[in-house]
Each structure stands twice: as C-alpha cells, then as structure tokens.
Amino acid sequence: MTVAPPRPAPVRQAAHWTPGEAVAWMAAIVVTISPFLGWYSGTLDGLRLSVVGWDTGAIGKLVLLVGLAALVVLGLRAAGIELPPTVPFGMIVAALGAIATVFILIRVATIPDDYVELGRAVGLWISLVAGVLLIVGGLLKSAEDA
C-alpha cells in the first residue's frame, strides 16, 4: 500500500491595488475624516476661531456618511465580495465622490449664517480635492475593469 504525499496548500497571491483603487481608497479616507477638519476660520472679537465641518449642519454629517459608504464599498471589494455584473464598481465609487463633491461645493459657495464673519479654511479645500479625487478614482477603476 502506497500513500500519496499530501498536497501543499495553495499559495495565495498578494493582492495589488490598481491605480484606480489606490486613489479611491486614499480619497475615501480623506473624505471620511474631512468633516473633522477646519472648514471655516477667522478672527472674531480678538479670538481666533475655527469651525469643523461637523458643526456646519447636516451637510457636514452627510459628507461623513458618503465617505463611510465609499469605504464600505471599497472594503467589500477588498474582501472579495463582488457586486452583480450589472452594477459597475467604479461607477458606484465615482457616484459617491460626486455626491460628496456636491455637498462640499454647497459649503464652499454658501457659508452658514452662524459663521458669516469667518472665511473658508484649508480643511474645506482639502475636502473638495478629496471629493474630486474620489470621482477620479472611480472613473479610473471603471476604465481598468473595461
């Protein structure tokens, strides 16, 4: 009686992010933390003030939710959970980026009434760039999948 040698376990290949996924991940993380950055700042009665996006009303909170949704979609993809073939992954990421960008553009265009005396701070511009990069990452991923 001969015993066959045991088969070695399959070696799992290291997963590499495509450029589209890498851009989308970085942008989604920044969009998610952007409501906690200073969106407005200035001097009022001799005090230097800074207002984070979270305190600008519902829009700051919606930006956080859109960023979390983008991270969930990207995390599902990284975990190997595929969406149905009729739902293009890259377009979902790009759509979430577009939603975040629109919300942030609203805050760029209109300062809330409570903070009219303050100017736009660098955190708002970082948020805007991250939203646009999330769109770019989604479109790159769509082009890679095609």
Stockholm file with secondary structure:
# STOCKHOLM 1.0

chainA/1-146         MTVAPPRPAPVRQAAHWTPGEAVAWMAAIVVTISPFLGWYSGTLDGLRLSVVGWDTGAIGKLVLLVGLAALVVLGLRAAGIELPPTVPFGMIVAALGAIATVFILIRVATIPDDYVELGRAVGLWISLVAGVLLIVGGLLKSAEDA
#=GR chainA/1-146 SS CCCCCCCCCCCCCCCCCCHHHHHHHHHHHHHHHGGGSEEEEEEETTEEEEEEGGGGCHHHHHHHHHHHHHHHHHHHHHTTCCCCTTSCHHHHHHHHHHHHHHHHHHHHHCCCGGGTTSEECHHHHHHHHHHHHHHHHHHHHHHHHC
#=GC SS_cons         CCCCCCCCCCCCCCCCCCHHHHHHHHHHHHHHHGGGSEEEEEEETTEEEEEEGGGGCHHHHHHHHHHHHHHHHHHHHHTTCCCCTTSCHHHHHHHHHHHHHHHHHHHHHCCCGGGTTSEECHHHHHHHHHHHHHHHHHHHHHHHHC
//
